[in-house]
Amino acid sequence: MRPDNVVGVRSLLAAACHPAVVLCLLAAGLWVTGCAHRETPVEAGIRDHVLYVGNGSEPRDLDPHVVVSFNDFNIVLALFEGLTGIDERTSQPIPALAERWETSADGLVWRFHLRPGARWSNGDALTAHDFVFGIHRVLSPRLASEYAYVLYPLKNAEAFNAGRITDFAQVGVRVPDDSTLELTLERPAPYLAAAVTLPAWFPVHRSSMEKFGRFDDRAVPWTRPENMVCNGPFILQEWSPGSRVVVGRNPNYWDARHVRLNRMVFYPIENAATQEAAFRAGQLHLTSDVPLSKIAAYRRDQPAILRIDPFLDTAFMRFNTRRPPFSDPHVRQALARALDRTALVRDVLLGGQQPAHCLTPPDTAGYTARAGIPDDFSAARRLLAEAGYPGGRGFPKVEIQFATLELNQRLLEAVQQMWRRELGIEVTLANKEQRVWLSDERLLNYDISYAHWIGDYVDPSTYLELFTSDGGNNSTGWANPAYDRLVRAAGAEQDPARRNELYQQAEAILLDAAPIAPVFFNTRVFLCHPAVRNWRPALLGIHQYKDVYLDR
């Protein structure tokens, strides 16, 4: 999934007291009433079981079938639930709406058995037909869901999504009875139980959606608080754009008795410094980020509050291969080699990240890439000369677009200096609101785009399927039939060693063509109040909110 990068709050929090000044946090829904001690939202939240979260960005949408970014996922996963969930400690699938499942001997038929008595937030019964409706919606060509490709293991799903067939009955989905969902696959997908945790597989409430318009129209306002019917541990109570999103306990959730929080409040706070100031002022229990300048101090003085968790996340540059000079692989390879990744991690990032010379993080479900893009300035200068730009002469000025985040700015300034010093080329930096950044990536309206990919599940397929020619999140313009064949063959291979070998061959093609330049493997650096319990380290960044609680 794409990470969200912060946009949306229109004002900053003053973090220190002065006798003549009343401090306030405007437009973010947070409040401070002065320098005399009053009960802060964090203190009141501990008493009232309300969790305040710095979520880092304004949601683009809360429709599970069109969300693509990590911070949007964070909220959607409070509102909706799929067949399975993810155990933070193991990153393995666990029962959710499906209490059990089984697979045929050939791996082509999966049967999920729903929990009896599962209901929607309005009290309606939730059945296997709701999952079929959701799958139909995601695969409908008119909806143009970026995540439709994660359903392609289903028989005829890709053909239906591409419009080659129009009869949805030909897609491998069947309902033997109201509590059983049967999925028939084109090819074995051993990771399917983990894949169905993704929002693209979630059910949606048909009648509440269709009373507002077509089921495949993104503009239908069914996700407004007064309209939304959901099935997760929480329901949507408020969405004030640029201010906050509030979710409250769903009494009709199948496991409601184990949900200990009464509410969660997500704040789209603009930058790390503002989040950190809000945390210190008692406004937030959790941040999504920490200012680079504060990491060392927290390590030294308050290590129990600073969290640096493992995270299945790769940072990389996307090159627009349809726009010169990046249509030339020599140029892409030159820029990909002209990076001192060790220096970037050591001197800029400061959060335990590791240099990345390939796309897939090492030892992802036993898979490690054989190939890699080296740090090699001499080879980079030679490749740039072969492309017709010796010493950078004649190279056009190009732009790197990125979404708002202090870390992005600092990292890309260092890259900008490296390329100027080592290659003699000039690049400008364009800081864009996340919605614009995402839109420009999707429309290929950029030169270079700085991006991340957070694994959707622990399997190399979540990274390598990303850059197939039909991958909805490819966004580079690059396509290679041999790469597509290898990724498809690996997806159908049941022997683990042979499967990894095919993926290694595919990743070698990707890195040689260099539509991307991997930069580093990430960690998750944030602040967590001591009262927050069961916010466990999660390799995928996904948390079981029903297990989280607050305790003095």
N, C-alpha and C positions, 0 to 999 in steps of 0.2 A: 504494500500500500504506500501511497505517497505520504510523506510527512506534511502536516500543516505547518505553515510558518506564519508568524503572528501578524495580525492586522486588526483594526476595528475600534479600539478604545480611543476616545478623542481627547483625553486629558490625563495628566500624570499625577501620581501621589506624592505629596510632599512628605518626606520621611522623618523630619526632626521637628521638635516643638520649639516655639518661641512665645514668650509671654503675650505678645501683642497680636499673635496670628492664630486664627482658628484653622486647623488643617482639615481638608476634605478630599475625598476622591470622587470627582465628578464623572458622570456619564458611564460609570462602570457598575453602578448599583451598590457600591461599597460606601461605608460611612465612618467617619471619625468625628467626635464632637468636641475635641479640644484637648488640652494638655493634662487636665485633671484626669485621674484614672476612672474610666467608665468600663463597664463590661464590653469587651470587644466582640465582634461577630464570632471569632474563633472560640472564645470562652462560652458564649451563648450557644454556639453550635455543639460544643461538647455536652452541654446540659440537655439540649433539645434534639440531639442526634441529627444535626444538619452539617453536611460536609461541604466546605468551600474550596473550590478547585480552580487554579489558574490553568485554563485550557489552551491559551496561546493564540487563538484566532477565532474570528467570527465564522460560524458554520456557513458553508456554501449552500448546504441543504441538509435536511434530516430524513430524507427519503433513502431507505437502506439500499435501494436498487440503483442509485446514481451517485452515492458518496464515493470518494476516491482517496480522501486524505485522512491521516491518522487522527487528528483532533476531531474531525467529524465522526469518525468511527467511535471515539471515546464516548460521545453522547448517544449515538445510535445504539450502542451495546447496552446502555441503561434502559432503553425503550423497547428493544426487540430481542428476541432470542430465536436461535435456529435449532436444528436437530441435535447438534452437539455443541459443547463448549470447550474451552482450553484450560487445562490445569496449569497454573502459573509455574508450579514447581517442576513439572516434567515436560511442559510444552506439548503434551499429548492430549488427544480428544477424550472428553468425558461425556457421559449422558447429560442431555439438557431436555429439550422437548421430546426427544426420543429416549425412552428408558433403556432400550437395547436395540441392537442391529446384528444382522448376519450377512455373510457374503457367500455366493456360490463358489464351488471349487475352482472354476475358471476365472474368478474375479470379475465377471461381467454383470452380475445381478446382485444388487444390494437391497435389503429390506430393512426399513426403519420402522419400529413400532412405537407409536406415540403414547405418551402418558394418558391414562384415562382421566377424564375430568379437566383436561387443559382448556383454558378459556381465554378469550380476548378481554381487554380492559373494560369493555361495555357489557361483559357477561355472556356474550355469544360463545357457543362451543367452538373450539378450534379443531379442525379436522385435517386429514391428509389433503383434501381438496384445496385448502388454503395454500399449501406448499405448491401444488400444481399450478394454481393461479399465479403465484409469485414467480415460478420458473418461466411460465408463459410470458409474463410481463418483461422480465429481464431479457429474454431472448427475442422479444419483438423488435424488428429492425427500426421501427419509428422511435422507440425510446432511446436507442443508441447508447445503451449502458456501456461504459468503458470496461466494466468488469464482466461483461457477458462471456468473455473467453474462458473464465474459470469454470463455466458449465459445459464447455466443449467435450469433456469426456462422455457426456450423455449421447446416446445414439441419436444421430441426425440433428443435434443441437446446433452445430456450426452451420449446417446447410440451412436450417430454419432462420438463424440469425442473419445469414448472408442473403436471404430471400430466394435461395435456390429451390426450396420447397415452401409451400404456404399452409400446409395442413399440419397443425400442431399435434394432431393425433399420432403423427409418425415419429415424434420425439419420444425418447425412451423413458417415459414417466407413466406410471399406472397406479391406480388406487384399488387394491383388492377389497378393502373395506375402509370405513372412515378413520380408523386408527392405524392404518398401514400404508406406507409409501414405498413403492417399488421403483427402483432406478435401474435401467438397463443401459450399459455403457458400450461405446464403440470399441474401447480398448481397456484393459485393466488399469485401474488408478489406485494403487495401494494407499495413497494419501487421502482418499476421498473423505474418510471420516473426519479428518482435520479440515479439509477444504470446505465442508458444509458449515463450518463455523462462520464463514464470511457472510456479510450482509447480503451479497448478491443471491444467496440461497434462501434468504429469510421469507417466511410467508407474509402476506399482507391481507388486510381485511377488505374483501371485495366490495361489499355493498356500501361501506362508508367512503370508499375511494370513488366508485363509479357514480355516486350521486352528484359529484362535482364535475365530472367530465370523463373523457376517454382514459382508459386504464394505462395507455402507453404515451400519454401526454405529460411531459415533465412539469408543465405549468399548472397542473391541477392542484388547488390549494389544500390538499388533504393532510399536509403535515403541520398546519397551524394548530395551536393548542386546543382551540374549540372544536376542531375537526378530527384530530388524530385518534384512531383506535389502534392500540399496540398490544404486545403480548409479553413484554419483558418485566423485570422486577419493579420498574418505575413507569409513570405516565408523565407526559409533557404538561406542565402547568403554566409555564410562561416562556416566551421567546421574545425578548426585547432586543432587536438588532443593535449591535454596537455596545450592549450593556451586559446582558446575562441571559442564560438559559437555566430554567428551574425545572427539576423533575421531582415528583413525589411518589411515595410508595403506591404500588398497584395492588389493591386488595384482592383482585381476581387472578393474580399470578399464581401458578401452580405450587410454588415453593414460598409463598408470602410469609409463612410463619418463621422462616429463617432470615428474612430481610430485616436488618437491625437499624438501618438509617431511615429516618423519616423523609429526608429530602437531600438532594445534591444540587449545588448551585455552581454552574460553570461560567467563569468570567473570561471573555476574550481580551485579555490584557496585552497591550501592544508590544512591550519589550521586556527583556529579562530584568533590567534594572527596576522597572516599575513593579514587576511581580515580586522581586526580592524585597523591595521597600514595603509592599503590601503584606508580605509574610511577616516581616519584622514588626509591623504595626498591628498585628493581630487580625488581619483581614482574610487571610488564606491559611488553610491547613496544608495545601499542596501547591507547589509551583510546577510548571512544565519545563523550566529552564533556570539557569543560574548565570549571572554576569561573569564573564571570564575573569574580571579583576577581583572577584570575591571568592573564587574557588579555593585559593590557597589559604585564605583566612578561615573559611569554614573547615577545611581539612585540619587546620591547627587548633582552632578554638572551639568548634562545635561539630565534631565529626559525627555525632549521633544524629544530627539534623540533616547533614549532607548525604544524599544517596547517589552513588555511582553504580548503576546496575548494568549487567550484561544486556545487550540489545542486538537483535538480528537486523542490522541496518547498515547499508552501504551507501556512502556518499560518492557521487560521480558527476562528471560533466557530460551533458548531452550535446552532440554536434548536429546541427541541421544539415544532413547530407544532401539535401536538395538545393542548398544555397551555396554558391561559390564564396570563398575558396574551400569550403568543407565538403564539397562534392569530390574532392581529391583525397584519397586515403593517405597519401604521403603527408598532407597537411595535418590530418587528424592524428596520425601516428607521431608526427613531430611534436605536437602540443601535448599529447599523452605522455611522451617520454620526458618532456622538459618540465618535470615536477620533482622537487626534492620532498618526497612524501614524509620521510623521517623527520625532516626539519619542520614541516607543517604540523605534524602531530606533537613534536617536542616543544616547539616554541609558540604555537598559536592555540592549539585546541585544549590542552591542559586537563583533559578529563579521562585519561586512560585509553584513548582511542588507539588504533593500530593502523599502520600504513596498508593500503589496499592496492595490489597489483592486478587483481582480477575482480570480477563482479560478485561471485558467490562467496560468502564468508567461509573460511576453512572449517572443515569437519561439520558441515551441515547435513545432519542425518547420515554421517559416514562418508560424505562426498567432499573432496577437495580438488580444486582445479589443478591441472598439470601445467598449463600455460600461464603466463603473466606478462604484463607490460612493465619493463624495467624503467628505473630512473637513469636516463642516459642522455646527458646534454649533448655530447659529441654526436651521437646518432641522430638526435633531434635536429641539430644544425645541418647535418648531411641530408636528412629527409626533406627539410624545408628548402634547401638548395635544389634538390632534385625536382621539387614541385615548381621551381622557377622563382624562388624568393631567397637568393643567397644573402645571408646576413640580415634577412628581414626586408631587403629592398624591394619595393613595389607591393608589399603586403598591405591589403586594405585595412583600414581601422575597423575593428569588429567590436561587438558588444557581448558581455556576459550578463544575462538577466538572472535575477535571484529574488526570492521572496524575503520579506523583512525579517531579519534576525541578526543580532550583533555578531554571532559566530560566523554567519555567512559573510558579512561585510569584512571582518578581520581576515578570514581565510582567503577571500578572493583578492583583497589588497595584496596579500603576500604572493599569490599566484600571478597577479598583474606585474609585480616587480620582477619575479623570476623570468617571465616570458620577455619582458623588456630587456633584462640584463643578458639572458642567455641566447635569445633568438632575435633580438632587435625589432620586436613587433610591439605595437600599441593596442591595448584593449581598453575599452571603457566599461564601467560597471553601471548597471541599471537596476535599481531597487524598485520592485513592483509590488503592489498589493497582491495578495495570494490569488484572488479570483482572476486578476489580469494575467498573472504569471501562469496559472494553470491553463487559462484559455489560450494564451500565446503558445504554450507548449503543444497543446492539442491541435492548433491550427498551423503549426510549424512557422509561426511568426517570430522567429528569433535567429540569432547566429549561434550562440552557445548558451545553454541553460544549465545552471547549477541545480542539482536535484539529489534526492535520496530515494532509496527504496527499502521499506521495512518489510521483512518477510511476512507473508500472510499465514504461513505455516512452516514447520521445520522440514524443508525438503528442497533440493536444488531446483525443482520445477518452478517454484514460486519466483525465482530469479530468471531462469533461462527461457521460460515461456513468455517473459515480458517482451523480448525482442524478436519474436516471430513476426512474420509479415502481417499476420492478422491480429496481433496483440493489441488490444484496445488502449494500452498504456505505453506503447512503443515510443511514439512521439519523436522519432529521429528521421523518419523518411527512409531508413535503411531496411533492405530486405535481401535475403539470400536463400535461394531454394535448398541448397545443401544444408544450411543451418536448420531450416524448417524441418527437413526430412529427419535429421538426427534428433532434434527435440521430440518430434512425433514418435520416432522409433523408441527413444528412451522412455517416453511416457507409457508405451505399450509393453515394455520389457519387464518381466517378473523376476529375472535373475539379478540380484543387487549388484554384483560385480560388473556384469555386462551393461546394466543400466548406467552405472557410474562412468564406465568407459565411453558410452555414447554421449553422455552429457559433457565429459571432458573434451571430446572431439568438437562438440558444438561450441563450447566456451572458447576453445582455441580459435575457431573461425571468427567468433565475435570480437575477440581481442585483437586479432590480426587486422580485421577490417576497421576496428576502432571507431564505430559510431558513438562510443562512449569512452571516457577516460576515468577509470576508478581512482579515487583519491584516498579514502580511509574507511575502515570499519568502525562503526560508532559505538558509543555507550550512551546510557540515559542518565543525565546529570540533572538532579532536581532537589528541592528542599521538601522535607516531610516532617510535620509537627509530631512530637512524641505521642500525642493522644490518638493518632491514627493507627488502628490495628488491622492486621491482615492485608496491608498493601504490600504484597509480597514481590520480590524480584521476579520479573516476567520477561523472558527472552523476547517475546513477541510484543511486549508492551500492553497486553490485554489483561484486564483484571476482572475477577469475579466480584462485582459490586455487592452482590447479596451477602458475601462473607465479610465485607468491610464494616467496621464500626468504630466509634469514638469512646475513649475511656480516659478519665482523669488520671 
